Amino acid sequence: MSTHEPPADRDGSPAPTGADSLSRSAVVSAAVPAAAPGGGAGADAGPTSRDAAEDVPAAEDAPESEGVPEREDEPGRAGTPEDEDAAEDEEPGHSRSRDLLLLVGICLLALLLVNAFVARPFSVPSGSMEDTLHPGDRLIANQLAYAFGGHPQRGDVVVFDGTGSFLPESDEPAGFWDGLSSLGRDLGLVPAGNTVYVKRVIGVGGDRVTSTGPGGRITVNGVPIDESSYLAPGDQSSSVAFDVVVPTGKLWVMGDHRSASRDSRDHLGEPGGGFVPESRVIGRADWVVYPFSRWTGLDRPAAFAATAGTGGHGDQR
């Protein structure tokens, strides 16, 4: 509601009274002069019509009447209900709250998109990757590491879904709730569950990976691998012998704590042969972010550089 006082006359003077009122009346009646026979007393009674017209301003010069409505662009105009509603909508408190809610919504949407397509957090469930990863470590899987035609490389630590390789495929068709849970996991809103594993890639499609058992080194395409930089203290490369050729589009993976890891070696006789499809890889584990005392990057060990040029898609980028 407007707090302005009602507008006053423009010259600030009170409305004319008394003789001035008679003069205004004379202006109206001046057009028809009264005729007095013989120029009698009527001619001498008061000022003539010409004199009255000279004493009063012309109609176009008279002050505006109080009854004339003000123009909309005048500052003294009283506010309308629409103006008051618009003013309330623009109150600083309401505007700040709306901006804050919009900012929070944008941040949440950005976080969901990052979790789904860029970087996804995981918790390490067991000690199969000690001493590289400890139980309870929080790591970040880089989901863009193998995007746009890239492949996992020998020595990479990868997070993957073991369904179809380490675990059998479900015979039951996926229902609505299964699809919803899968979407929640992709967005990082639901825990990954017990089908997700983290292991180190030892062989890629086309590689021949062998082990002579206790006391021997693992070889990739005939090249012995020095694994001392990442194996758990006291562990050997493998307590069982094997000789496999990794199919195209598959991976041979093993844990760094070999004596406590169920990996590709333990699934040799199963339908998947222990090989993990590349399509099941969620991302490359690039960083340990929690606890803060263990904050570190997970680099590819230099030992695998010796296998460059020996075949397989490990030589591709």
C-alpha positions in Angstrom: 0.0 0.0 0.0 1.4 3.4 -0.9 2.4 5.7 2.0 2.4 8.9 0.0 0.2 11.7 1.1 -2.7 12.7 -1.2 -1.5 15.2 -3.8 -2.1 18.9 -3.0 -3.0 21.7 -5.4 -0.1 22.5 -7.6 0.3 26.1 -6.3 -0.4 25.0 -2.7 -3.2 27.7 -2.2 -6.7 27.0 -1.0 -9.6 26.9 -3.3 -11.0 30.4 -4.1 -14.0 31.7 -2.0 -16.1 34.8 -1.7 -15.7 37.5 -4.3 -13.4 35.2 -6.4 -16.2 32.7 -6.7 -18.4 35.5 -8.1 -15.8 36.4 -10.5 -15.6 32.8 -11.8 -19.4 32.9 -12.2 -19.0 36.1 -14.2 -16.8 34.3 -16.6 -19.5 31.8 -17.3 -22.2 34.4 -17.8 -20.1 37.0 -19.7 -21.2 35.7 -23.0 -24.7 37.1 -22.6 -24.5 40.7 -21.2 -27.6 41.9 -19.3 -29.4 44.8 -21.1 -30.5 47.7 -19.0 -32.9 50.1 -20.6 -31.6 53.6 -21.0 -28.2 52.7 -19.4 -29.7 52.7 -15.9 -28.5 51.3 -12.6 -27.8 47.9 -14.3 -24.8 49.4 -16.1 -23.3 50.8 -12.9 -23.8 47.7 -10.6 -20.3 46.2 -10.3 -17.7 45.4 -12.9 -18.6 44.9 -16.6 -18.2 41.5 -18.3 -14.9 42.6 -19.8 -13.6 43.6 -16.4 -14.6 40.3 -14.9 -12.9 38.4 -17.7 -9.7 40.3 -17.1 -9.7 39.6 -13.4 -10.0 35.7 -13.8 -7.5 33.5 -15.7 -8.6 32.0 -18.9 -10.0 28.5 -18.7 -6.9 26.9 -20.2 -4.6 28.6 -17.7 -6.7 27.7 -14.6 -5.2 25.2 -12.1 -6.1 21.6 -12.7 -9.1 20.4 -10.6 -8.5 18.0 -7.8 -11.0 15.6 -9.4 -8.8 15.0 -12.5 -7.1 11.5 -12.2 -3.4 11.4 -12.1 -1.4 9.8 -14.9 0.1 6.4 -14.3 3.6 7.6 -14.6 3.3 10.2 -11.7 5.2 9.3 -8.5 2.2 9.9 -6.3 0.1 7.2 -7.9 -1.4 4.7 -5.4 -0.3 1.0 -5.9 -2.7 -1.5 -7.5 -3.2 -5.1 -6.2 -1.1 -6.4 -9.1 1.8 -4.1 -8.2 1.6 -5.3 -4.6 1.7 -8.9 -5.7 4.7 -8.2 -7.9 6.5 -6.5 -5.0 5.9 -9.5 -2.8 7.3 -11.9 -5.4 10.5 -9.9 -5.5 11.1 -9.8 -1.8 14.8 -10.4 -1.1 14.1 -13.4 1.3 12.0 -15.2 -1.2 14.5 -14.6 -4.0 17.4 -15.9 -2.0 15.6 -19.1 -1.0 14.6 -19.8 -4.6 18.2 -19.3 -5.8 19.5 -21.5 -3.0 17.1 -24.3 -3.9 18.0 -24.0 -7.6 21.7 -24.2 -6.7 21.2 -27.3 -4.6 19.2 -29.0 -7.3 21.9 -28.3 -9.9 24.7 -29.6 -7.6 22.7 -32.9 -7.0 22.1 -33.3 -10.7 25.7 -32.8 -11.5 26.8 -35.3 -8.8 24.4 -37.9 -10.2 25.7 -37.4 -13.7 29.3 -37.7 -12.5 28.6 -40.9 -10.6 26.8 -42.4 -13.6 29.3 -41.5 -16.4 32.6 -40.1 -15.0 33.8 -41.2 -11.6 32.1 -43.6 -9.2 33.1 -44.3 -5.6 33.4 -47.9 -4.2 34.3 -49.4 -0.9 36.9 -52.3 -0.8 35.1 -55.2 0.9 38.0 -57.6 1.6 41.7 -58.0 1.9 42.2 -59.7 -1.5 44.1 -56.7 -2.8 46.4 -56.0 0.1 48.7 -54.3 0.5 47.6 -52.1 -2.4 44.1 -51.8 -1.1 42.9 -52.4 2.5 39.4 -53.5 3.6 37.2 -50.4 4.0 39.3 -48.2 1.7 37.2 -45.9 -0.5 38.4 -45.7 -4.1 37.3 -43.8 -7.2 36.7 -45.8 -10.4 37.4 -43.7 -13.5 34.6 -44.7 -15.9 36.1 -42.7 -18.8 39.4 -44.6 -18.7 38.3 -47.0 -21.4 35.7 -44.9 -23.1 35.9 -44.1 -26.8 37.4 -47.4 -27.9 40.0 -47.8 -25.1 40.9 -51.2 -23.5 42.1 -52.2 -20.0 45.9 -52.6 -19.9 48.1 -55.1 -18.2 48.7 -54.0 -14.6 45.6 -51.9 -14.3 43.4 -52.2 -11.1 39.8 -52.5 -12.4 36.4 -52.6 -10.8 34.0 -55.0 -12.5 30.7 -56.9 -12.2 31.5 -60.6 -11.8 28.1 -61.8 -13.0 28.7 -64.3 -15.7 32.4 -64.9 -14.8 32.9 -65.1 -11.1 29.2 -65.6 -10.4 26.6 -67.5 -12.5 24.0 -65.5 -14.5 20.6 -65.4 -12.9 17.9 -67.6 -14.7 15.1 -65.3 -13.6 14.2 -62.4 -15.8 14.9 -59.0 -14.3 11.9 -57.3 -12.8 11.0 -53.7 -12.1 12.7 -53.6 -8.8 15.8 -55.2 -10.2 16.0 -52.6 -12.9 15.4 -49.8 -10.3 18.2 -51.2 -8.1 20.5 -51.4 -11.1 19.8 -47.7 -11.9 20.4 -46.8 -8.3 23.8 -48.5 -8.3 24.8 -46.8 -11.6 23.9 -43.4 -10.0 25.8 -44.2 -6.8 22.6 -44.0 -4.7 22.6 -47.8 -3.8 25.6 -49.8 -2.6 27.3 -51.8 -5.3 26.4 -55.2 -3.8 28.2 -58.5 -3.7 28.6 -58.9 -7.5 31.2 -56.2 -7.8 35.0 -57.0 -7.5 38.3 -55.2 -7.7 41.3 -57.0 -9.1 44.5 -56.4 -11.1 44.6 -57.2 -14.8 47.4 -59.7 -15.6 46.5 -60.7 -19.1 44.4 -59.1 -21.9 42.7 -60.5 -25.1 45.2 -62.6 -27.1 47.8 -63.0 -24.2 49.1 -66.3 -23.1 49.4 -66.3 -19.3 51.3 -69.1 -17.5 52.5 -70.1 -14.0 54.6 -73.1 -13.0 53.2 -73.0 -9.5 54.9 -72.4 -6.1 58.3 -70.6 -6.4 57.8 -69.6 -10.1 57.0 -66.3 -11.7 53.9 -65.6 -13.8 54.8 -65.1 -17.5 52.8 -63.1 -20.1 53.6 -64.1 -23.7 56.8 -65.7 -22.4 58.0 -62.6 -20.4 58.4 -63.2 -16.6 56.8 -60.5 -14.5 58.5 -59.1 -11.4 55.5 -58.6 -9.1 57.5 -57.7 -6.0 56.3 -54.1 -6.1 52.7 -54.9 -5.4 52.3 -58.5 -4.0 51.5 -58.8 -0.3 54.5 -59.5 1.8 55.2 -63.2 2.0 53.0 -64.1 -1.0 54.2 -65.8 -4.1 52.9 -65.3 -7.6 50.7 -68.4 -7.6 50.4 -71.5 -5.6 48.8 -73.3 -8.5 50.0 -73.9 -12.0 48.0 -72.8 -15.1 48.5 -72.1 -18.8 45.7 -70.1 -20.5 45.2 -68.0 -23.6 42.9 -65.1 -22.9 40.0 -64.8 -25.5 39.5 -61.6 -27.4 37.4 -59.1 -25.4 38.2 -60.9 -22.1 40.6 -60.3 -19.2 42.6 -62.5 -16.8 42.6 -60.9 -13.3 44.2 -61.7 -10.0 44.4 -60.2 -6.5 47.6 -58.7 -5.1 47.1 -60.8 -1.9 47.4 -64.1 -3.8 46.9 -66.4 -0.8 43.7 -64.7 0.1 42.2 -63.9 -3.3 39.6 -65.9 -5.2 40.3 -64.7 -8.8 40.5 -66.1 -12.3 42.5 -69.1 -11.1 39.6 -70.3 -9.0 37.1 -70.3 -11.9 39.1 -72.1 -14.5 36.7 -75.1 -14.7 33.5 -72.9 -14.8 31.6 -71.9 -17.9 33.3 -68.5 -18.1 36.7 -70.1 -17.6 37.7 -67.4 -15.1 37.8 -64.7 -17.8 36.1 -61.4 -17.2 34.4 -59.7 -20.2 35.6 -56.2 -20.9 32.0 -55.2 -21.1 31.6 -55.9 -17.4 34.4 -53.5 -16.4 32.9 -50.5 -14.6 36.1 -48.5 -14.5 39.7 -48.3 -13.6 40.5 -47.7 -10.0 42.6 -44.5 -10.1 42.6 -43.1 -6.6 42.2 -44.1 -2.9 40.4 -41.2 -1.3 39.6 -42.5 2.2 40.9 -42.8 4.8 42.7 -39.5 4.2 46.0 -41.0 5.6 45.9 -43.4 2.6 45.1 -40.9 -0.1 47.0 -42.0 -3.1 46.9 -42.6 -6.9 47.0 -46.2 -8.3 49.6 -46.2 -11.0 50.3 -49.0 -13.4 53.4 -51.0 -12.2 56.5 -50.5 -14.3 57.0 -54.3 -14.4 54.4 -54.6 -17.1 56.4 -52.4 -19.5 58.5 -55.5 -20.3 55.5 -57.0 -22.1 55.1 -54.2 -24.6 55.1 -55.4 -28.2 54.5 -59.0 -27.3 51.0 -59.2 -28.7 47.4 -58.9 -27.5 45.4 -55.7 -27.3 47.7 -54.7 -24.4 49.8 -52.9 -27.1 46.8 -50.8 -28.1 45.5 -47.6 -26.5 
